[in-house]
Structure formats: structure tokens, C-alpha cells
């Protein structure tokens, strides 16, 4: 029996949402595996165009754009994504508190796999590209070192401690990564020190904070879609090199010892080392495997996959 389209779409959304909530796993790559990436980007681009038309007072074009969006298809997908986030947020937050070293090790592996995936999207490794990658990576590594262990521990608390505008900015920045294959929006939240804050807001049903985050995502998407198109058209290799640098530098906050993501101090491995190492390897292989599936289902190479964002 054929599953009705909205139900199938909600299921796809749940799979995407399950990926989006895990740092290092790209929802965009999962969309490629599911065969819906191009259609998703088309609808998202139409929505971003409509928002810009509304803000500029071009109401005629706005009404026309609204009619071109596949609302049932898109809303069904979003329902599935939100359902996955709500269902899994509590579990991940609890594991971060109870198993900080093991969770940090898993996340580190996911990011290492993402570095490999994103690096394959770079056209060529010339001197400028390598300089951008290493420069961004070193800068991020040093900046994260300025974050005190007290601040890192505060980020692990369930209670929301930051102002609404911080969540607005976090949503605007994270959405930029979420629409790129190979780049994880949740990883960006980890890098910003906002990952556990957002999880806490979801679990506490703090709708004021969540609305600020979602509005930021909408605004960021509207502003970023055009900029992303231009950057990928003109500086594709440099953009991906900067992304790789961000990931490399941010591995500092995911080093498992001494206390997982609750510390930016780089301690020597101690205690149970074997299992965290296995989790790191598993995380890296998982991301690379998902990427391989994505490119096989898309029937294309990595460069073509990335260029589809700007279509």
C-alpha cells in the first residue's frame, strides 16, 4: 500500500530533524539521501524571495510567490523536523550531563567526518585556500581558548540564561549552515556555546526564546540565500575552506578530557579511553557513510552537490 504523501513527508522530516539535532550530521546531506534536497532548496528560496518582496512592499510579486510554494509538502516536512527535535532534545541533553566524555567523543568524531566531507567540496587547494582554512581554524581555536570553564559549565545548565536577541542571532547564523550539505547547524550552535541553551529551551517549552530563535532563522535565511548564491558562484573554494577551518578550530570544545564539552581545557586522556575512541571512530565513519549515500542517491559528485545550493 502506498503511503499518503503528507505522511511520507512527515517521516522524511523526522529523519532530517533527527540529523539536524546532532552536531556534525548535516540535515542537508540527509535531504540528499532522501532525494528531496533540490526541491527543498527551491521551496526555501521561494519563501526567502517572498519575504524580501513583502518587506520591500512588492505585494503583487509576493502574492505570486506564495502561490508557487508547495505549502503542503513544505509544512509536512517542517512538522516532521520539529517532532524529531522535540522528541530527541531531552535525551541528548540528559546524555550530555550524564556521559559528558562519551558524548564529546561522539560529537568529535562527527565533526572529524564533517571536515572530510566539507574538504572534498573544495575545488582546489591553492596557497590562498589553505591559508584561509588554517587561518580561520587557528583563530577559532584561540578564541575558544578564551572561553572560561565557568562559562562552559554554564552552557551545560538546563535553564536558559541568555537574552532573546542572542537566540535570534544564533538562529540566523545556524540556519546558514543547515542548508549546506556537509555542514551541521547544530555544530554551529556548539561553536557559539548555544547548543545546550537551545536544547534547554526546547525541553522547557520556553516559547518566547524559541520564537526568537525561529524568527532569527527566517530572517537569516532571507538574507543569506542571496549572499550564499553570490559567494558560492564567485568564491566557492574559499567559502568551503572557511567552513573547514571553523570545524577544525572548534574541535577544541569537543575534546573529551577533562570534562567533555563543559570545559575548553585540553587535558590528557584518562580513565575509560577505549570506548570514547571507538565512539569517535564511529561518529566519523557515520558522517562519511551518510555523505557517500547522499552522493550515490543524488547521482552526482561533491562539487555538483554544493553548487545545487545556489541554483
Secondary structure as UniProt FT lines:
FT   HELIX           5..20
FT   TURN            23..24
FT   HELIX           27..33
FT   TURN            34..35
FT   HELIX           37..55
FT   TURN            56..57
FT   HELIX           59..68
FT   HELIX           71..98
FT   HELIX           100..119
FT   TURN            120..121
FT   HELIX           127..145
FT   HELIX           149..155
FT   HELIX           164..178
FT   TURN            181..182
FT   HELIX           185..191
FT   TURN            192..193
FT   HELIX           195..203
FT   TURN            204..205
FT   HELIX           207..250
FT   HELIX           251..254
FT   TURN            257..259
FT   HELIX           260..262
FT   HELIX           274..298
FT   HELIX           302..307
FT   HELIX           308..310
//
